[in-house]
Amino acid sequence: MTLRGFVRFPVRLLRRTARNLITQLQSYKYQLLKNSNSSDFELVANLLVVKKPIYAKIAKICLESFFFHNRKCKAVIHVDNFTEIVVKKSLKRLIKKGVVKVERVNSDSSTWQELKLDLVLSMQAENEFFMDADLRWNGKIPPLKDITYFVKEFDFSDREPYRDLSRNPHWNFGNEISMKNTSFIYWGGYQTTNLDSELIRDVMDSINQICNFEVYFAEYKDSLLRISEQIALSVLADKLELEINYLKAEDGFRDGSFVESSYFGATGSAF
C-alpha cells in the first residue's frame, strides 16, 4: 500500500463509521420518538428486496423513516432465498409489531427487473403502492390521486440514446414517450390487464433485440438493459392515455425533500 493509500484508508474508515453512527441514531429516533405530524393514510407499501442481502439494511432505513411519518401504513417486503433470512433479522422489530409482512418470491429464473415488473403489475388494491428500498422519508406521504410515478425525468426526444431508440425499426411504441422514475408507483384504482403485461413484454423484447443486434447501441447496452423495466413502465404509462401524476415535481440525489433517493442501485451510495 502506498503512503497515499495508507492515509486514505483510515479516512474512509472514519467516514464509514460516522455514516453508520448517524444511521443508528436515526433508527433510534424513528423507534423512540413519536411524530405528532404523522399522516392518517392507511396505505400498503410493496418493496422488492432480492438478489443482494445489502438491500435489507437499506430497506430498514426506508421503512423506519416511512412509518415515522406515516404511522397507519403497513408494508409487504417481497424477498427471495438470498435475502429472506437477513431481511427477517434486520426488520424483526417491525415484523413483530405487525406493520411489515414478508412474502417470498422465486427469483431463480428471473432478473430483478422482471420481478419488479411482476410485482408492480400485480398490485390491484386501491390503497397499495410500490416503492424502491433506497428511499428515505423526511415527511408524510401526500394525498395520492390517479396513477402516480415518482418523478418525470425527460422526454425521449430530448436525449440520446432514447431518441434513436424510439426511431429504431424494432421499436413500435412511438416517440412521444417520457422517461419516468419508477422508484414509486401507485395505480390509483386502475386495474392492470393482460394487455398491459403483453405491452411490457413487447417493450422488454424490443430493448433486448435492439441492444443485442444493433451495432450503434452496443455502448449503451448495459445501461439500457439495467433500466429496461423503467423504460417499459414509462411506455405503459403513456400508452394508457390516462392522467399521470408525479410524487415530486423534480428530484435530485439525496435532495433532502419529503422523500429522497440515494439511488443505491446506480451510485452505490446509501444514507
Sequence and secondary structure as in RCSB ss.txt:
>XXXX:A:sequence
MTLRGFVRFPVRLLRRTARNLITQLQSYKYQLLKNSNSSDFELVANLLVVKKPIYAKIAKICLESFFFHNRKCKA
VIHVDNFTEIVVKKSLKRLIKKGVVKVERVNSDSSTWQELKLDLVLSMQAENEFFMDADLRWNGKIPPLKDITYF
VKEFDFSDREPYRDLSRNPHWNFGNEISMKNTSFIYWGGYQTTNLDSELIRDVMDSINQICNFEVYFAEYKDSLL
RISEQIALSVLADKLELEINYLKAEDGFRDGSFVESSYFGATGSAF
>XXXX:A:secstr
  HHHHHHHHHHHHHHHHHHHHHHHHHHHHHH   TT      EEEEEE S THHHHHHHHHHHHHHHH TT EE
EEEE TTTHHHHHHHTHHHHHHTSEEEEE   TT  HHHHHHHHHHH  STTEEEE TTEEESS      SEEEE
EEEEEGGGSTTHHHHHHSTT  S S  EEEEEEEEE TT    HHHHHHHHHHHHHHHHHHHH GGGGGGHHHHH
HTHHHHHHHHHHHHTTS EEES SS  TT  SSEEE  HHHH    
